[in-house]
Amino acid sequence: MFFMNRRDILVFAGFTILVLTMPIWLTPTGAAYPALMQTFAIYGIMVIGFNILFGLTGYLSFGHAAFLGVGSYTAVWSFKLLTMNAIPALLFAVLLSGVFAVVIGYVSLRRSGIYFSILTLAFAQMCYSLAYSVLTPITNGETSLQLTLQDPRVIDLAFTERGSGLPVPNLFGLPMTGLTGFYFCAVILVLAFFLAQRITNSPFGMTLKGIKSNQNRMDYTGFNTRPYTLAAFVISGMYAGLAGGLLAVTDPLAGAERMQWTASGEIVLMTILGGAGTLFGPVIGAWLVKYAENIFSAFNESVLHNFFSFLPDGMEEPFVWVAALFVGEGWHLTLGLLFMIVVIFLPGGIMEGVRRIGTLFRRRPDTSDGSAVSAKQQPAE
Amino acid sequence: MTTNDKDIVLHVADVHKTFGGLHALSDIDLQVEQGKTHAIIGPNGAGKSTLLNVCVGRLAPTSGAVIFDGHTLTGKKPHEINQVGVARVFQTPEIFPELSVLHNVMVPAFAKRDGSFSLNFMRHLDTQSDIRSEAESVLEDVGLVAQKDVHAGSLSRGDKRRMELAMCLIQHPRLLLLDEPTAGMSRHDTNTTIDLLKRIKERGMTKIIIEHDMHVVFSLADKISVLAQGRIIAEGSPEEVRANPKVQEAYLGGAH
């Protein structure tokens, strides 16, 4: 049941090491502070799930931020009503976003292609409006849902006295802040990656790939494709809910803007940038986008002056002037350019670039993605 | 009819199909015997493909019924029809171009083994050695085993067709529907395909073939139904059909 071939083990071990050593290798980039690394881990989970729907099954959802929002709201409510422990908060977040995904998926999956995308977009915008105004008693509207000193927290208060300040989410007493919070998210990211890897390499994953490749053939091959697409939709919705729950664990508040269509678009962008359909790619895309958003946007002219100080006088000013357009407020410009370059020259995303470089070095034909498995010796079970 | 009912695998009973005012199929009554190869021929626009689409659930007949082995196929979805044992090869190969040839053939085997829906995501593909070796042996049959690791999309048209045939064969269907299996093939590829289809016949699989190429039809068919303007105008053994003056007229009439 937990069989892995050598390639799986290498990929999984590589990913685990990459994630857990993040505080070390991110240091030179200036991104090794806990809040950003938590974001990296959380959006990694988000896009791994999104990729199961988009990359494997071929259904482009433009509304996945809705599940992220549902997850966040649910987790904050779990903190307010029951306990500050992260585990029940995440369980409820996953379950409720799963319920939302069943309903939204059931309706949206009646169509495919662009119509499916539009339906998911419409649903997500409805969720956003509900959260922003209609359901204010539940979501606290534009002021965001937050913890208060008067929260009932029935489970916590049955065992301990109410403290003086606002409590922080914890894992059986371990506060989920700073590096501890990051490692909690990182371990969940590794588990999420493991599950996605299982799905990708299973007959179920193969069926999803078949649906992406040729749904008509799947019908005439005896597959009832609707429950498969719904399962993929619900699984990816639950991943998004888990990510949303973790956002609340690391920072216990939930706002409606998390569900807006720009947030959904960002998830699509991350996945395509990194390489849809690959296991690593979407995660790398998510990290790049979040890095650009947090580090690039903080660059200012003095940083640029330092950077270009090697240039002769008179040259420095124009360089700084041009570069300044692409940093700080203009980081979206950089991201947009990067996205265009990748889509035009590497339609398979950054992972395609990595693969091309790999084949250059190895100088032998490479069978693509999962099919490479069959080419080599199978280890004994 | 000399055969009794239990030898009839597929019975197309009094099927009509109209598109608006156009009578695509009228009074079609067709009985296909177990283990036989039944060819449906006719000029362009005679309704051959419509008839096949009615059989596999792609089109619903306006009236009448299609009965396969005691199951009424009329109104069933394509995947339900496949699950009772009907497989289909399309006029233009319907394959999974992004997957390897081996995986193309393994996918239908999962539908056969696990049914139309199964959440089998805790199993690893590499542990499915029974299905893998079966897929390899079917690919051996159609002569594609050497290409099992290449992308199906990069195969030649003739190889795609043979692979599609392998995708059907691995399911061991009771009835195989072939829509112009040799269209666009070279003479050499056509002959290879004929040999292959003859070999399948020895396994007792029932087949319906739609074909334009008379060489293919007369090499394979046990029985031929001639369709013209949505009606069956002649039926019988290849020799009977060849000698039938109505058939010659329909073909000449269709061509001019």
Interface residues (C-beta under 8 A of the other chain):
Chain A: M1 F3 M4 N5 D8 R198 I199 N201 S202 P203 F204 G205 M206 T207 K209 G210 K212 S213 N214 N216 R217 M218 D219 Y220 T221 G222 F223 N224 T225 P227 Y228 A231 T367 S368 G370 S371 V373 S374 A375 Q378 E381
Chain B: V56 K77 P78 H79 N82 Q83 A87 R88 F90 E94 I95 F96 P97 E98 L99 S100 L102 H103 M106 V107 P108 F110 A111 K112 D114 S116 F117 S118 L119 N120 F121 M122 R123 H124 L125 D126 T127 Q128 R132 K148 D149 V150 H151 M167 Q171
